[in-house]
Amino acid sequence: VEFFVESFFQDDCSYVWQVSAEERCEWVSNTEDCYSDSMIQYTILLFCYFKSENAATLAGGLSLVLLWLFYLFLILGSTADNFFCPALAVIASVMRLSDNIAGVTILAFGNGAPDIFTSLVSGGDGAIIMFTELIGAGVFVTSMIAGSVAIIKPFKVSLGSLMRDACFYIISVCWISFVVWDEMVYLWEAVSFILVYVLFIVAVVIMQMYDTREENLKTRIPSVPDPDVLHTYLANRDTDAIPKIPVRSRPFGLRAKLDVAIATEIERSTIRGDPVQLSPEISDYVSDRPKGLFREFFYDVNPISREDWEKSSRLLKIVLVIRSPFMILLQLFIPVVSPTAEKRGWSKLLNCFQLCVTPTIVLFLLNVWRTTVGNVPVMAIFLVVGTVTGVIVFVTTHVDRVPKFHNLFAFLGFLAGMLTVYLVAGEVMAVLQCIGYACSISDAMLGITFLAWGNSIGDLISNTTIARQGFPRMGYAACFGGPMFNTLLGLGLTYGIAAAADPEQQTKIRISDMAPGCLAFLLCSLVATIIYLNITGAVARRSYGGLLYSIYFAFILIQFLSELHVIHPLGTDHRPDM
């Protein structure tokens, strides 16, 4: 019995290495599977412009493709943090959603946008990448990120919330395993993924109602001393560092998402009655924001602020320079409303310019600008309506006064940011497929490594930074509800859309031999967390971080050995057919 059998089909782009070097460019150009829906055809670019006959030339081309992939991940993270998340925070405030409801719905969508949109754009042949990325990212977040928070700043966990999140996540993983086992997903099963998360939201609401009731009962008897309550408060409160509410001269920056998160947490602490002592620097804050219509405009489109530059390390300064080309475009065309910025991000000339041109640019990005309504081009309609709206807003508003309707810009920013994330996610998937064809890496391994790491590295940085700022529980809380939301919504929407398009309301899926191992290690991470924190009295020590690190390293080691065919993938049956 052969240890490994691999077959390529001649209509599959993976067959490219079976073609002679001289004919690869022509073969790739004539093979439909080598084309993608991206703006750039990366596989054709690699094999036709960087000739595969010369190994050095091909390696140079592949290096450029890898660098472009990292740059796309940088665009994806920067767009979500600077434009998508602040818009959703304002929208949640406009809709008067409670902190808990907003956190598990609209804000979770903002944080999980890269994962969700890469799932939606994968579809079809990319289903293996999508599945292993969502599960692999779950393993990464619940082990590496949660472990990093514990190692950086040990803390006491809210055991009730942890048990709720972890148990729902375990139930979700078990249900996903059952549904995908026969590699056939029916419409009702795809909808059930989303319904599981709806049940989780209901559980969050019920627990919040109970906690609010308990707090109200405590406030009715303030004269009765309760040493247990005092001890619990002192054990949970971090006294090392109480950060101030950050105020920024503009809504863009390296700390945009972090500022919103910290400001929200301080507001929650104030509502709970915790005596948060704010820094006196707040009242003494002196703005460096320029005055005047045009000076303010050029200040806001500058991709590198003086504040970010002065407070950044050498590495971050390099990042600021590298990302400046696309940040200019994003700042120029996507409006931002931020509660932590001066004037909530209002910039009269810039916002009016965005009203004029952003709707028209959206038509070009969606490739529907040639559409007509009757005999009138839709592009002309959008351009005229946008220009008239922008002129009216320009005439009726002031430079130094935030208009009452300013929050409406958050909805435009949300739509523009969502479209940007969706388009960049499509490019990421196309680049990953190109790398897979060129390096003979399986789709499953691409999902577990490049895609999972790329989509999660931003969360690793932001959550550990939040922990260093004195809010480890806040950074830790997002390590379970967030990936569960991404997995259930990503799978539910992707499979649901595919099943709904089928006459029999079902869709055939592919999940790879590595999927059982991914699911098993995700369950292992969640169960280990529950056991450890119940043993230690809900105290996350540095040893907890070491435990989670060891789980993830064992997971990656097994996946790499499986990819190299040193061992069989975890969970597969290797016995010969009888």
N, C-alpha and C positions, 0 to 999 in steps of 0.2 A: 504494500500500500504506500503510495507516495506521501511524503510528509506535507507537501503543499502543491496544489494544482492551481495554476492561474491561466486564464484564457482571455485573450483580447479579441474583440470583434472589429472587423475592418471598418464599420461605421462608427466606432467609438474613437474619440480623440486620443485615448490612451494607447492606441495602436501605433502612434506616431514613431515610436522607437523601433518598430518592426519594419519600417520603411527605410530604404537606403537614404543616406545623408543628402545626396544630390536631389532627391525627389521630395524631401520633407516639406519644403515651402509650398510646392504645388499641391501636395496631398492635403496639407492643413487648410489651404485656401479653398479646396474643393469639398471639404468634409463639413457637413452641417453641424456636427456635434462640437466642432472647435470654435463655433461662433457663440457669442453671448449677447445679452440685451444691454450691455454696457456701452458707454460712449466711445471707448477705445477697445479694439479687438486685440487683447494682450497676447494671446497664443500665436496669432498670425504675426504680430509685431516681433515676438521673440524668435520665432523660427525662420522668418523671412528677412528681417533686417540684421539679426545677429546670427549669422550662419552657423548651423549646428555641426558643420564639417570641422570647424575649428573649436576645440574644447575651450580655449582661453576666451574666444569671442563670445561663445554661448554663456560661459561663466560670468563674464562682464555684463551681458544683457540680463542674466538672472539676478545679479546683484542689484542692478538698477530697478528691476521689478520689485525686489524685496524692500529696497529703500522707499519706493513709491507706496508699497503696502503700509509701511510704518507711517508715512506721511498721511495716507488716507485715514489711518486710525487716529492720528493727531487731529485731523479735520473733524472726524466723527465725534471725538471727545470734546473738543473745543466748542463745536456747535451745540452739543447737548448741554454743556455746562454754562456757556455764556448766553445762549439765546433760548434754548428750549425749556430748561428747568425754571429760570426766572419768570418766563411767560406763564408756565403752568402754576407757579406759586401765586401769581397775581390773579389768574383765572379762578383758582380755588377760593381766594379771598372774595372776589366779585360774586361767586356763586354761594358765598357764606357757608362753605363746607367746614365742619369741625376739623381740628388738627388730625384726629385719628382717621376720619373718613378720607380726608385729602391725602394723608400719608399712604394709605393702602390702595388708593385709586389713581387719582390724577397725577400726584407726585411720583408714585411708583412707576407710572407710565413714562414720566419724564426721565427718571433714572435708568429705566430699562429700554429706552428707545433704541439704542444700537442693537441690542439682542433681538428685540421684537421685529425691527425692520429688516435685519439680515435674515430672519426666519421667513418673513413674508416674501422677500425678493428671491429666496433660494428656490422654493417650489420644485416640482418635477425631479430632475436629475440631482438637484442639490439637496434633496431631503435628508440624505445621510449626513452631510455636513451640518445641516440645521439641527438634527436630532442630537448628534454627539456634542455639538457646540452648547446647546442649552443645558444638557445634563453635565457636560464637562465643566462649563462655567459654574454650575451649581456646586460641584465638588471644589472648585478653586475658591469660590467665595466663602462657603461654609467651613473651609479648612484653612487656606492660606490667609485670607483677609481677616477672618474671625481670630485666627491664631496670632496674627500680627498685632491686632488691637490689644489682645491680652498680654503679649510680650512687651509692648511699648508702655502700657499703663494698666497693671492689674486692677480689677474693679469688682464690685458686687453686682450680680445680674438680677434683674427683675424676673424671678423664677416663674411667676404666673404667665407673663407675656412670652417668655422663652418656651415654656411647655406648650402653650397654645400654638406658637409659630412652628416649632419643631414637629409637633404631632401632626399638624395639618400638612406639613411638608412631607412627612413620612407616608401619610395616607395618600397624598398626591402621587408620590413616586410609585407606591404599590399599585395604584389604579392605572397609572401610565404603563407600568410593566405588563399588567393583565391585558390592557387594550391592544398594545402593539405586538403581543406575542405571536399572533397569527398573521401579522403583517397585512392586516386589513382593518381599516378604520371606517366605521359607519358615521353618518352625520350626527346621530344622537350621541355617539361616543365622543366626537369632537366637541359637541356642545356641552357635554358633561364636564370636560376639562374646565371650561369657563364657569360652569355652575359650582364646581368645587371651590373656586376662588370667591364666588359670590357668598357661599356658606362661610368662608373665612372672614369676609367683610362683616357678615351678620354676627359672628362670634366676637369680632373686635368691638362692634357697637354695643353688644350686650355687656361685655366686660367693662367698657367705658362707662356705661350707665350705672353699673354696680359700683365702680370705683368712685364716681361722682356722688352717688348716694352715701357711700361710706364717709367721704370727705365732708359732706354736708352735715352728717350726724356728729362728726368730731367737732365741727365749728360751733355746734349748739352747746357744747359743754367745755368752754375754754378754761374754766377755773379748775377742772379736774386734771391734776398732773398724771401723765402717762409715761413712765420711764421706758417702756418697751417701744413706744412710738418714737420717743426722743433718741433711743439707742439706734433704731432702724434708720432714722434720718441722718444721724451722724455717721453711720457706717456707709451710707450710700452717697453722701455728699463729698465731692472732691473739693478740698480747701486749698490745694496747691496753686491753682490758677483759675481765676474767674475772668474770662475774657470780656472785653467791652463789646457793646454793639458796634459792629464795624460800619463806618460811614465812608463811602467812596466818592471821589469827585466825578466818576462816570460809571455806568453799569457794566462795562467790559473789564476783564482782567483775569489774572491767574486765579484769584480767590473769589470769583463771582459766585460760583455755586456754594463754596464754603461759607461765604458771608451770609447768604440767605439761610443756610442751615443753622449757623450759630445764632443769628438773630431770632430765628423761630424758636430755638431751644431756650434762649433766655426769656423770651416772651412766655413760653409755657411755664418756666420756673416762677416767673412773677405771678402768673395766674394761680399756680399751686400754692403760693404764699411763701416760697423759699426766699430768704433775705439775700438777694443777689446784689452785691455792691459793685456798681459800675465805676469804671475808671474816670477820674476827674478830667481826663483828656477829652471826654465827649463834649463838655461845656466849653473847653478851650480850643476846640477844633477850628482851624483856620483853613479855608478852602483855597486851593491853588487853581480852581477852575476859572478860566478867563471870562470876561464880560464882553458882550457884543455878539451880534448875529453871526458874522463870518468867522470870528476868532473861535467862537464856541463850536461852529461846524467843523473846522479843521482840527480842533482839539479832540472832538469825538470820533473822527475818522482815522486819527493817528493809531496805528496798530500796536504801538508800544507806549504805554504811559510812563511818565517819570517815576511815579510811585512804584510800579511793578519793577522797573529797571533798577532802582536804588535798593530795593529789598530782595532782589533775586541773587542767587548764587551764580557762579560762572556757567554751570550747566543749564540753569533756567534761562539765563540771558541768551544762550545759544538757541534754546527752544523758542524764545520770544522772537528772535530774528528769523528763524526758519518758518515759523507759522505766520509771519507778518503779511506775506502776499495774499493768502486767502482770508486773513482777518480783515484786511482793508475792504475786500468785497463783501464779506458778511456784515461788517459794521455799516457799510454804505447802503445795503439793501434790506437788512432785517431790523425792524424796530424792536427796541427792548424797553420794557417797563420793569424796574427793579426797586423793591422797597428799601434796599440798602444803599442806593445811590442818591446823590443830590438831585433835587427836583424830580425824584423817582425816574431819572433817565430822560427827562424831557429836554429835547434839543430842537428848537423851533424849525430852523432851516433844514436840518437833517431829516426830521420826521415828516415835514411837508414834501421833501424830495422823495422820500420812501413811498408816500401815498401816490405820488405821480408815476413812479417807474416800477415799483415792486410787482403790482398785479400783472403788468405787461411782461416782465421777466419771467414770471411764473408760467405764462403761456408758452414761452420759448423752452423752458425746462421740461414742460410736459409734452412738448412737440405737438401742440394743438393750435399754434398761431396761424396756421393756414385756414382754419375753420371759418365758415361764414354763417351769418344769420340772415337768411334771405340773400341779398346781394351785397351786404355790408360785412367786411372782414371783422371777425371778433376781436382781432388785435386793435383795430381802430376804435372799437367801442370801449375796450378796457383802457386804452390810452387817453381817450377824451374824458371818460368818467373819472379816471384817476387824477388827471391833470386839473379838472374842474374842482374835484374834492380837495386836492392839495392847495389850490389857490384860495378857496374859501377858508380853509383852516389857517392858512398863512395870514389872511386879512383879519380874521376874527380873534387871533390869539396874540399873546405877548411873550417876549423872550424870557422874562424873569418870573413869569407866573404860570404854574402848571394848570392846563385847562381841565375842566371837570370831566371831560370825556377821554382823558388821557389813557385810562385803563383799557379802552377799546383797542389801542395799539397793541396790547398784549395778545389779542386774538389774531391780528394780522401777523405778528411776530411768531405766534405759535404755528400758524399754517405755513409760513415761509420756512421756519426752522424744521418743521416736520418733513416738508418736501426736500430740504437739503439733506437731512439725515437719511431719508429714503434713497435718494440718488447716490449718495456716497456709499451707502450700504451695498447698493447694486455693483458699484465699482469694486468694492472689497471682495465680494463673492467672485467676480470675474477674475480678479488677480489671483485669488486663492486657487481657483480651478486651473489657471495657467501654471502656477507653481506645482500643483499636483501632477499635471501632464508632464512638465519638464523634469521633475525629480522623481517621478513614479511613486509619489506619496498618496496613500489612500485618502478618500474623502473623509473617512472617520477620523483619521489622525490629524488632518487639517483642522477639523472642527474642534478636537480636543485641545490642540496646541495653539496654532496661530490665531484662529478666530476667537476662541474662548479667552486667551490671554489678552488679545487686542481689545476686546470689548470690556474686559474686567479690570484692566490696569488702572483706568481712571478711578474706579471705585476703590481700589487698593490705596491709591495716593490720597484721595479725599477722606476715606474713613480713618486711615492712620493719622492724617493731619488733624482731623476732628478729635481724635483721642489725645494727641499732644496738646491740644488747646484746652483740655480739661473735661471733655465730654466723651469718655470711652463708651458709655452705655448707648449713646446716640449712634456712634459709628458701628457698634456691635449689633444694634437692633435691626439695621438694614441688611444684615448678612443672611437672614432667613426669609423674611417676607418678600424682599426684592427678587432673588432668584426664583422663588416659587411663583411669583407673579409673571416673570418673564417666561418660565417654562410652560405654565398652564395657558397663558394667553398666546404665546408663540405657537405652541402645538395646536391649541384649540382653533385659532384663526387660520393657520396654514392648512391643517387637515380639513377643517370645516368648509373653507372656500373650495378646496379640491373636491370634497364629497358632494357639496351642493351643486357643483357643475356636472356631476355624473347622473345619468338618468336613474340609476339604482341607488343613488345617495350613498355611495361608498367610494373609497379610494384605496388603491393598493400602494403600500409604502415599502421602503427599504430602510433598515435600521443598522446594518453592519454587524459583524461578529463581535465588535468591541462594545456594543451597546449594553449587553448584560453586565460586563465589568464596570462600566460607567455607573449604571444604576446601583450595583452592589456597593461600590465605594461611596456613593452619595448617601445611601442608607447607613453605611458604616460610620461616616462622619457625623450624621445626625444622631444616631444611637449613642456614639461615644460622647457627644456633647451632653446629652440628657443624663447619662450615667455619671459622668465626671462632676457636673455641677450639682447633682443631687447628693453626691458623696461629700463634696466640699462645702455644702451649705450655700450654694449659689455664688461662690467666690471664684472668679476666673483668674487663676494664677498663671505665672509664666510657664509652669509645667503643662498647663492646659494648651498653651500655644505650641509647645514642643510636641505634644500628643497629636494635635491636628496637622502640624508640619509633617510628622512621620507618616500619617495616613496619606497625605497628598503625594509625598515622594514615592511611597510604595505604589500608589495608583499610576503615576507617570512612568515609573520603572517598568511595571507590567505592560503598560500600553506600548512603550518603546520596544520592549522585547517581543511583543506580539507583532508589531509592525515589521520588525526585522526577521520574523519567522524563527526566532530562537525558541519561543514557546508558543503554545496554542493560545488564542484569545480566551480570557476567563469566561467560563460559562458555556463553552462549545463542547459538543460531543465528538470525541476523536476516535471512538471505537469503529472498527470496520463494519460495513453492512453485513448482516448475517444472511 
